[in-house]
């Protein structure tokens, strides 16, 4: 498949050549790029010949002289131009398998592609790597990779991933260590499976690979109301035990290597760790450290808040249990502003079930059904509730439809780890 261009950057080489959105790059110097990795290496030349398929189907060849490593200035629809490597596992905790029919197609895609791991930080299990994949990873030194380990017990990993190839995880880690490929590791904690002594075993094994492991994220299994594998939800006792196990492990390896996701601290009603616990926040997309970033950012933001508003204003912040406690402290500060009245609407996830407490899985209908009798005037929601680059919620309800149903104005906070946008919303 060709590389489809979704955007041409202002002032770029591509714009000068009148390359447009929808055009396709067929080849560079006679070679077809398989993905962004190929494309980046192909751009490391001063003289290139680019074959483009225009929107009308015509083929045009451009001979380009440019600076070394200078890019054409295009954005692609996907980081992978050929077929995405699919997941061949059948994990007992797979969230994709816990969804009902009728949602948008992208929610049912199960990829396990090392290229996306390197380029975008998605997690891979390494169970579907071919010899050519391994050779490419070594030659190009593609790291860090984000690896879903879950457990280093071969038999248990086979059971959890439902894949015989999952047993090779220690050999995979040895290979990565020998190739000096850094990784970020993930453990989806399933009570009764890979917790307790099994977690201790996995962490002890990680200590042997700390030269390549840059961080370890431990996240609780997400269980929807559609789940059928009989997994147990995280308890207060589970959460506290994991927090303590991580503390002991980090003392053992003498660095902040392993981290529990925010949900553990919420469940255990345990203080959110200080900034140093999270290092460079490499696992932020896995829900590790988001609360700390938001708390620290608001400490700076509140100094810039206005003392009063010219006229009365009411703002409702839509949140979930994953951030409710932190948002409550922020609301207390905002309500010190004269003529401003702020409140929290802590939402339950009626669509996926009460066990799902993250904002990114709230649907448009959940917003409407839970807030329709609340007299909402201005509603603030995080951008993660919406499909990227759209105004659509998970259930295909649009922001405009929610605004009409609630008779309110919706403000979308783009940076969910920052509170600086709150100032603009308050002043608007």
C-alpha positions as a printed Julia matrix, in Angstrom:
428×3 Matrix{Float64}:
   0.0     0.0     0.0
   1.24    3.53   -0.73
   1.82    6.21    1.89
  -1.29    8.41    1.92
  -0.7    12.08    2.75
  -3.24   13.62    5.11
  -1.7    17.08    5.48
   0.87   19.3     3.76
   2.71   21.66    6.07
   2.85   25.39    5.43
   6.06   26.58    3.74
   7.28   23.02    3.1
   8.93   21.47    0.05
   5.71   19.55   -0.58
   3.67   22.75   -0.66
   6.09   24.34   -3.14
   5.68   21.29   -5.37
   1.87   21.54   -5.06
   1.6    18.14   -3.44
  -1.84   17.87   -1.81
  -3.72   16.05    0.89
  -4.82   12.68   -0.47
  -1.78   12.3    -2.71
   0.18    9.08   -2.28
   3.94    8.52   -2.15
   4.59    5.45   -4.3
   8.37    5.35   -3.99
  11.46    7.29   -2.96
  14.55    6.68   -5.09
  12.81    3.67   -6.56
  12.0     2.01   -3.24
   8.57    1.69   -1.65
   8.51    2.86    1.99
   6.8     0.32    4.26
   6.38    2.72    7.15
   7.6     5.94    8.73
  10.85    4.24    9.68
  11.69    3.61    6.02
  10.5     7.08    5.07
  12.72    8.8     7.64
  15.78    6.91    6.45
  14.95    7.68    2.83
  14.8    11.37    3.68
  18.41   11.22    4.92
  19.72   12.21    1.51
  20.29   15.47   -0.33
  19.08   14.25   -3.73
  15.88   12.24   -3.91
  13.4    11.17   -6.57
   9.85   10.93   -5.29
   7.07    9.17   -7.19
   3.66   10.63   -6.34
   0.17    9.47   -7.29
  -2.07   12.54   -7.55
  -5.71   12.58   -6.53
  -6.81   12.18  -10.16
  -4.73    9.0   -10.5
  -1.9    10.56  -12.5
   1.68    9.61  -11.58
   4.22   12.43  -11.22
   7.93   12.13  -10.45
   9.76   14.92   -8.6
  13.54   15.26   -8.53
  14.37   17.15   -5.34
  17.54   18.71   -4.0
  17.33   19.44   -0.31
  19.34   19.67    2.87
  20.47   16.43    4.52
  17.58   14.95    6.6
  15.24   17.76    5.5
  11.7    16.42    5.28
   9.16   16.96    2.52
   6.82   18.5     5.08
   3.94   16.05    4.95
   1.82   14.23    7.52
   0.62   10.71    6.74
  -2.7     9.06    7.52
  -0.86    6.24    9.27
   2.65    5.59   10.52
   2.49    2.17    8.83
   2.0     2.1     5.06
   1.71   -1.64    4.57
  -0.48   -3.97    6.62
  -0.39   -3.42   10.38
   0.89   -6.53   12.19
  -2.18   -7.94   13.94
  -2.3    -9.3    17.45
  -2.24  -13.12   17.51
  -2.95  -13.39   21.23
  -6.28  -13.94   22.94
  -5.57  -12.3    26.3
  -7.96  -13.05   29.12
  -8.02   -9.32   29.94
  -8.26   -7.93   26.38
 -10.32   -4.73   26.48
 -11.19   -4.96   22.79
 -12.97   -8.26   23.41
 -14.97   -6.63   26.22
 -16.81   -4.22   23.95
 -20.31   -4.5    22.53
 -21.12   -4.38   18.83
 -21.97   -1.12   17.13
 -19.05    1.08   18.13
 -16.7     2.69   15.58
 -14.49    0.25   13.7
 -11.2     1.57   15.08
 -12.14    0.33   18.58
 -12.07   -3.28   17.39
  -8.58   -3.16   15.87
  -6.05   -5.33   17.72
  -2.53   -4.53   16.6
   0.74   -5.89   17.92
   3.16   -4.0    15.67
   6.71   -3.28   16.83
   6.86   -0.32   14.43
   3.96    1.43   16.12
   5.58    0.65   19.46
   8.77    2.41   18.37
   7.04    5.28   16.58
   4.01    5.91   18.79
   4.6     4.13   22.1
   1.94    1.45   21.72
   2.51   -1.82   23.59
   3.59   -5.06   21.93
   3.95   -8.58   23.3
   6.77   -9.67   20.92
   4.9   -12.92   20.25
   4.48  -12.3    16.5
   8.01  -11.18   15.59
   9.55  -12.87   12.57
  13.28  -13.39   12.1
  13.26  -10.47    9.64
  11.51   -8.27   12.23
  14.18   -9.09   14.8
  16.94   -8.46   12.29
  15.49   -5.05   11.43
  15.07   -4.09   15.09
  18.7    -4.97   15.72
  20.13   -3.3    12.61
  18.22   -0.04   13.07
  18.44   -0.22   16.87
  14.72    0.54   17.16
  14.2     1.59   20.73
  12.78    2.19   23.11
  10.03   -0.34   22.53
   7.01   -0.59   24.81
   6.6    -4.22   25.83
   3.58   -5.83   27.48
   5.24   -8.39   29.73
   2.52   -8.99   32.34
   4.48  -11.86   33.89
   7.85  -13.55   33.4
   6.44  -16.93   34.43
   6.34  -18.79   31.07
   3.38  -21.03   31.91
   1.36  -18.18   33.4
   2.08  -15.88   30.45
   0.88  -18.57   28.04
  -2.3   -18.88   30.1
  -2.9   -15.12   30.27
  -2.17  -14.47   26.58
  -3.6   -17.76   25.31
  -0.61  -18.13   23.01
   2.15  -20.79   23.27
   4.68  -18.29   21.89
   4.12  -16.13   24.97
   6.33  -18.49   26.97
   9.46  -17.02   25.38
   9.43  -13.74   27.27
  12.7   -14.3    29.19
  14.44  -15.27   25.94
  12.97  -12.13   24.34
  14.33   -9.97   27.15
  17.73  -11.63   26.83
  17.71  -10.91   23.09
  16.8    -7.27   23.68
  19.52   -6.95   26.3
  22.13   -8.46   23.99
  21.03   -6.1    21.19
  21.03   -3.21   23.69
  17.45   -2.24   22.78
  15.88   -0.19   25.59
  12.29   -0.9    26.6
   9.46    0.35   28.76
   7.64   -2.59   30.33
   3.99   -2.97   31.22
   2.16   -5.27   33.6
  -1.63   -5.45   33.46
  -2.36   -6.68   36.96
  -5.08   -9.33   37.18
  -5.84  -10.24   40.81
  -5.48  -13.98   41.32
  -3.19  -14.36   38.32
  -0.05  -12.2    38.19
  -0.22  -10.4    41.52
   1.3   -11.31   44.89
   4.2   -13.76   44.59
   3.92  -13.79   40.79
   4.38  -10.01   40.68
   7.34  -10.35   43.02
   8.85  -12.95   40.68
   8.37  -10.69   37.66
   9.9    -7.68   39.38
  12.87   -9.76   40.55
  13.41  -10.91   36.97
  13.22   -7.3    35.8
  16.12   -6.48   38.11
  18.3    -8.71   35.89
  17.42   -6.57   32.88
  17.56   -3.11   34.46
  20.28   -2.08   31.99
  17.65   -1.96   29.22
  14.4    -1.47   31.16
  13.8     2.27   31.43
  10.51    2.03   33.32
   7.87   -0.44   34.46
   4.19    0.52   34.54
   1.77   -1.57   36.56
  -1.87   -0.94   35.68
  -5.02   -2.68   36.95
  -7.07   -4.83   34.6
 -10.01   -2.98   33.09
 -13.22   -4.97   33.34
 -16.37   -3.88   31.52
 -19.9    -5.16   32.09
 -19.48   -7.18   28.89
 -16.58   -9.19   30.33
 -17.03  -12.97   30.35
 -13.74  -14.4    31.66
 -14.55  -14.08   35.36
 -11.63  -11.79   36.24
 -11.6   -10.08   39.62
 -11.54   -6.33   40.08
  -8.88   -4.49   42.05
  -9.54   -4.28   45.8
  -8.19   -1.83   48.36
  -5.98   -4.61   49.74
  -4.67   -5.46   46.25
  -3.87   -1.81   45.57
  -2.04   -1.24   48.85
  -0.02   -4.44   48.45
   1.1    -3.5    44.94
   2.11    0.0    46.06
   4.25   -1.51   48.83
   5.75   -4.15   46.53
   6.83   -1.44   44.11
   8.39    0.6    46.92
  10.43   -2.41   48.03
  11.48   -3.24   44.48
  12.65    0.3    43.76
  14.7     0.26   46.96
  16.27   -3.01   45.84
  17.32   -1.72   42.41
  18.17    1.72   43.87
  16.16    3.69   41.29
  12.58    4.7    40.54
  12.08    1.99   37.94
   8.61    0.6    38.64
   5.5     2.74   39.0
   1.87    2.07   39.84
  -0.78    3.77   37.74
  -2.98    6.45   39.27
  -5.85    4.0    39.75
  -3.95    2.15   42.49
  -3.61    5.31   44.57
  -7.25    6.23   43.98
  -8.44    2.77   45.0
  -6.25    2.66   48.11
  -7.0     6.3    49.02
  -3.23    6.69   49.16
  -1.34    9.96   48.63
  -0.23   10.55   45.03
   3.58   10.24   44.95
   5.85   13.2    44.41
   7.23   14.03   40.98
  10.48   12.06   41.36
   8.51    8.8    41.59
   7.56    9.12   37.91
  10.98    9.95   36.46
  10.48   11.52   33.04
   6.79   10.43   32.94
   7.53    7.94   30.15
   4.39    5.94   31.0
   1.98    8.89   31.12
  -0.16    7.45   28.29
  -0.73    4.39   30.48
  -2.28    6.53   33.22
   0.91    6.7    35.26
   1.47   10.16   36.72
  -1.37   12.14   35.17
  -2.7    13.22   38.57
   0.73   14.4    39.71
   1.19   16.46   36.53
  -2.23   18.06   36.95
  -1.63   18.81   40.64
   1.79   20.36   40.01
   0.55   22.37   37.05
  -2.34   23.84   39.03
   0.05   25.03   41.72
   1.57   27.26   39.04
  -1.71   28.11   37.32
  -3.56   29.3    40.42
  -1.12   32.21   40.79
  -2.4    33.56   37.47
  -6.11   33.2    38.2
  -8.2    36.4    38.21
  -9.44   37.71   41.54
 -12.94   38.32   40.19
 -15.13   38.26   37.08
 -17.17   41.14   35.67
 -20.34   39.06   35.72
 -21.55   35.85   37.32
 -20.51   32.6    35.66
 -21.23   28.97   36.43
 -18.92   26.19   35.22
 -19.35   22.44   35.59
 -16.33   20.16   35.21
 -17.16   16.67   33.97
 -14.86   14.13   35.57
 -14.7    10.52   36.67
 -13.49    8.8    39.87
 -10.01    8.63   38.3
  -9.53   12.39   38.8
 -12.41   13.36   41.09
 -10.39   13.93   44.27
  -7.78   16.11   42.56
 -10.43   18.09   40.69
 -12.26   18.73   43.95
  -9.19   20.53   45.33
  -8.91   22.56   42.13
 -12.59   23.52   42.31
 -12.14   24.81   45.87
  -9.48   27.23   44.61
 -11.53   28.32   41.6
 -14.52   29.11   43.78
 -12.45   31.73   45.57
 -12.83   33.89   42.45
 -15.6    36.44   42.9
 -18.65   35.87   40.65
 -17.44   32.4    39.67
 -19.28   29.25   40.71
 -17.67   25.92   39.86
 -18.83   22.4    40.52
 -17.87   18.83   39.65
 -20.09   16.36   37.84
 -18.51   13.01   38.69
 -19.76   10.63   36.06
 -20.41    6.91   36.25
 -19.71    4.81   33.21
 -23.12    3.28   32.57
 -22.08    2.16   29.09
 -19.04    0.03   30.03
 -19.9    -0.45   33.7
 -18.94    0.99   37.1
 -15.53   -0.72   37.09
 -14.38    1.56   34.25
 -13.44    4.88   35.86
 -11.34    6.65   33.23
 -12.61    9.73   31.41
 -11.53    8.48   27.99
 -14.32    5.87   27.97
 -17.26    8.12   28.85
 -19.88    8.22   26.1
 -22.01   11.09   24.86
 -25.16    9.37   26.09
 -23.65    9.01   29.58
 -23.1    12.77   29.64
 -26.64   13.49   28.48
 -28.4    11.0    30.74
 -26.52   11.95   33.9
 -26.5    15.72   33.43
 -29.85   16.48   31.79
 -31.47   17.5    35.09
 -28.45   19.42   36.46
 -29.08   22.86   34.91
 -25.67   22.96   33.23
 -24.58   26.31   31.73
 -20.91   25.76   30.81
 -19.54   22.22   30.7
 -15.81   21.42   30.63
 -14.73   18.03   29.3
 -11.28   16.55   28.58
 -10.37   15.94   24.94
  -9.74   12.24   25.62
 -13.52   11.74   25.71
 -13.51   12.39   21.95
 -12.12   10.48   19.01
  -8.86   12.19   17.95
  -9.35   15.04   15.46
 -13.15   14.78   15.69
 -16.06   16.0    17.77
 -17.38   12.47   18.28
 -17.74   10.49   21.51
 -17.28    6.7    21.65
 -20.94    6.08   20.84
 -20.8     8.48   17.85
 -22.79   11.15   19.67
 -21.31   14.55   18.76
 -20.38   17.48   20.99
 -23.05   19.56   19.27
 -25.7    16.95   20.07
 -24.7    16.96   23.76
 -24.8    20.77   23.83
 -28.32   20.77   22.39
 -29.53   18.06   24.77
 -28.14   19.85   27.84
 -28.77   23.42   26.6
 -25.21   24.37   27.5
 -21.9    25.41   26.01
 -19.13   22.78   26.02
 -15.45   23.64   26.43
 -12.9    20.97   25.49
  -9.61   20.89   27.42
  -6.95   19.69   24.98
  -4.07   19.17   27.44
  -5.48   16.87   30.11
  -2.3    17.14   32.19
  -2.52   20.91   32.43
  -4.92   23.35   34.07
  -3.79   26.43   32.12
  -6.73   26.23   29.74
  -8.99   26.76   32.76
  -7.99   30.44   32.78
  -9.16   30.98   29.21
 -12.42   29.15   29.93
 -13.05   31.24   33.04
 -12.4    34.5    31.18
 -14.32   33.59   28.03
